[in-house]
Amino acid sequence: MTRSSVLLLTAAAFAAAAGQILFRLGALGRQSPLDFLNLPILGGLLLYGLGTAAWIFALSRDTLVHVYAFTALTFVLVYLAGVLLLGETLQPRALLGVALVLAGLYLITA
């Protein structure tokens, strides 16, 4: 993979992860369908959409196997953001999972 592809896909993963965090913030305590039309969810959709657009662009430049592997980075970023930003519970066993996912991403794309 080229350095520019890695940078683009990393930015796409950060955008998608930020979108997921905003979805969570926008969904907290909501009940009725109209409650879900709020600024955090709309911002999340925008970021998630930008990440998806970058992902599609990366598909035009690299193989599906390499591009798709970066979805794993999104999972890692969402987990870490949930713990660090939202105060969700850190599971020590999950840290091993995060390390394994990152190792797998490295092995696939190196």
N, C-alpha and C positions, 0 to 999 in steps of 0.2 A: 504494500500500500504506500502511496505517496504521503509525504508529510502534510500536504494540503488536504488530502482526503481525511486523514486522521484528525486534523484540526477542525474541519467542517463537521465531521461526525461527532466529535466531542462537543462542539457547540450545539449541535442538534440534540444530543442527549441532555445537555444542561437545559435547553429550552423546553424539551418535553418533560423533564423532571420538575422544573419550575412551574409548568402548567399543571402538573399533577398536584403539587403542593397548593397552588391557588384553588384548584378544584376542591381540595379538602377544606381549606379555609372558607370557601364559599358555601360548602355544604353543611358545615357545622351548625347544628340546631335548627336546620330548616325542616319544614313539614309539608307545606303545600307546594304544588308544582311551580307556582309563580314566585315562590321564595327563592327558587334556584336561578332566577334571572337577576343576578347581582354582579357588581364590579369584579370581585375576585374570580368568579366563574368566567365572565367575559374575557378578563385578562388571561386566564388560564387557557381558554380556547385560542386566543391570539398567539400566545407563546407555543402552545402545542401545535398549532397550524404552521407557524414559522419553522419549528423543528421538523415537522413532516415535510415541508417544502424543501428544506435543506437535505433531508434524507433522500427524497426523490431525485434531487439534483446529484447527490453522491452516487445513486444507482446508475446514472448515465456515465459515470467515470470509473466505476470499480465493480467488482463482482458482487453478486448477491450474498455470497457466503461471507465475505469480509464486511460488507455494509450491515448485514443483519446481525452480525456478532455484536455490534454496538448497542443493540437493544439491551444487552446485559448491563452495560454501563448505566443505562437509565434506571434499571432496578436498583443498582448500588447507590446511585445518587438520591433516589427517592427514599431509600431506607435511611441513609445517613441524614438527609434533611429532616425526615420525620423525627429522628432522635434529637438532632441538634437544634432544630428550629421549632418543632412542635412539642418537644418534651415527651415524646413517646418512649416507651420502655426499651432500653438497650438489652438485647439478648446476647450474652457472650458467645453462645453457639452460632448465632447469626453472623458474628464478626468473622468466624471461620468461613462461613458461606460467602461473605463479601470477598474475603481474600481468595477463595477458590474461583469465584466468578471473575475477578480481576486477572488471576493467573490464566484462566481459560481464554479470556479476551486477548491477553498478550500472546498466548500460544497460537491462537487462530490467525491473528493479524501480523505477527512478526515474520 
